[in-house]
Each structure stands twice: as structure tokens, then as C-alpha cells.
């Protein structure tokens, strides 16, 4: 959201240094998926819908990782997309794209990184592409993995987690291990107990599912990657300047879209009714936080409320569930009548086994009711922006990233205490 190669580089370097000091030499990043709609599990991690932008920022991030002395893994190959994709954690996902479409769009970032000798490795996703391989998902498909190999890629390929229903529901917990390596991956990202995974791979080898000739090929690639690591120097120390730049990612990625001639900030001394969306069960019928259950997440309602009360002293803060009750809806619609306008603060978590990230229909309905009477003047949304497309027009839209610091800065932007420096990475359209 900062659209800064400098900050992408710093992100890669800081991540790399911290990972290396913790004993790791490979990080499964960057995400180079191109998202042209609300894609399950990837939208909040994608760098957008522009392939050139993704390639440019990914290259900068990988250079930072290399300067830290670690290898990168780009994911989730082949970055398939399409309408109605299923969350691969839950079931098999399908994409109807063909080889030509992949090379033209989805694989653009991979190929650009390959040209610059920055593509250390790929993580293969569990999406099936019937036009290329009618039977197997990309993670178990020699045909799909072969596309990038034919372009000259000689780095390592590792599967996405092999506990996902996208593979185990069809192939079982044992067979998918052997098929992963036999069909083109150099490493299998196992997700069960070590002993089980070892015995699963051994069983596949003894039964001929995984053959000696294929095993030799993949072992050699892993050894080549290990050799590449020996060419890196000592792990560098991070400077204060680098840490300062790293922290700007959270503050300088806040985006704002406003009607023409309208400031993105509101009057701090105004009389606003601020409706704060909280996780299900977090708000009571009185619009107050009912229990402290959010301290370990990036979205912290208690801290948000404290900041809002200090920033907007003449306003009322009203907490409501993601799936608001009729009592909460009544409290919102009735309570806001005594205030000048309504400000919505909403969020979307990006979690596996969640499916598509969307607002609940009940939340959309109460927001629409407020829009019909022209009550909403602004929304501060934290996370995946695509759910906003379920809403009608709002004069001010402020987009925050998914960290406590980003949410805090989003409120500062709403108050006019910090500029919105970020750029939207998706072209969202409200109704």
C-alpha cells in the first residue's frame, strides 16, 4: 500500500535478518499472487491487481532478503485466479485459465524475477487448472510445474501445506506426500507429526509412487539451494535508519478515496456517532465492549475505543458485532439521531478455513439503512478492501493495513493528524 520499492526492500531485509538470527535460511515470501477480485485467503496478502507493480515490489523485497543472507520463495504458483475460487484449505479449488493466460498475466512476476536472477524458489498452490491438467492440482501436477521449468527456472519448488482439504480430501494424508515430490516439487511442506510424514514418504518410495530417478533430481536441487546459501556473507546488523523505514510501512500505507473537493478528515471537535465493528460476541446490547477477548490480534477494539475517545471528545463510540443483533441495530439507528453524522470503522480478518472474506448481510443492511437517510460521512476500513463493494456510496473511504499501528494511524488520518500517503492496490467500486 505504500507503493515504495525502498520500503519493500527494507521489509525484505528486516524480515530476513530477524529470520536468520532465529536460525532460518529461507522465508516463504513474497506473495506474488495477482488478485482481480475477492480471492479466498490471498487478497489481504497480495500486492494488488497490477502485474508490473507486483513484479517491481517483489524484486525489491527479494533483494532485501538476499542482502540479509536468506533465500525467498514466491507463492502461490501459478497464482491462479478466477470467479468463485474455493479456499484450498477447505476443498479443491478450480481455475479455468490456460497456459497462455498464465504466461501473459499470472506468471508475469515470476518470469520478471527469473530474468533478474531473483527467483530462488516457488511454493506450489493447490488450485486445479483443468485446461492444463484435468486430474491434479498445481501442487501435484508435473504439467503445471513444468511450465515455469520450461522457462528456465532451476530453483526449488515446495508445496503449500499438505494438510489442506484441497489435496488430502482426494489423495489422502499419505499419498499426497509422495505424489508431491514425484510430480515436480523438490520439498513437501508436511503438516503432521514428523514421524508420520517420514513414514508416509518412505511408504510412497517403497511402493513406487516416488521413484529413484525423480528423487535424485529433487535432492540435487535442494543441495544446489544449500550451496547458494553458502555464498551469502555474515548476517548484517540492522541500522536505526532501517528500523525507522521499516516502521513507516504501517504508517505510510494508509489510503484515502474521497468525493471531489472533500477532505478525508473530519472535525475532531464535531459531534459524531462512531460505530465500531468488533468480532462476533464482543459487543453488548448497550454498544459497549462486553469482554476482553481481542488482545492477541492486530485489531484491538479496547485500544481503538480509547484512541477514539481521546481524539473525538464530543462523539459517541458505539461497538457492534460483525453480525449485529436487532438490539444493536436499533441502538445504532436510534442513537445516531442526536449526532451530526455517522462514522463506520470496520475490519476483515484474513484467515484460512474462512472462505471468502465478506461482511455479514446483516451488517450490510444496517449500513445501507444509514446510507438511505444520508447519515454516513466516512468509513475507516481495516483489511481486505473488496467487501466494501457490497456497500453503497460513502463520501470518504480510508483504508488501513492489518496491524495495530496501521489502525492507529488510520484514525489519525481520519482526524487530520496524519496524511494519507498510500495508494490503493485494488480498484474497488462501491454500489
Beta strands, then each sheet from edge to edge (+ up, - down):
strand 1: 26-27
strand 2: 71-72
strand 3: 74-77
strand 4: 93-94
strand 5: 121-124
strand 6: 127-128
strand 7: 156-159
strand 8: 255-258
strand 9: 272-278
strand 10: 316-321
strand 11: 341-347
strand 12: 376-382
strand 13: 396-400
sheet 1: 1+ 2+
sheet 2: 3+ 5+ 7+
sheet 3: 4+ 6+
sheet 4: 8+ 13- 12- 11- 9- 10-
end
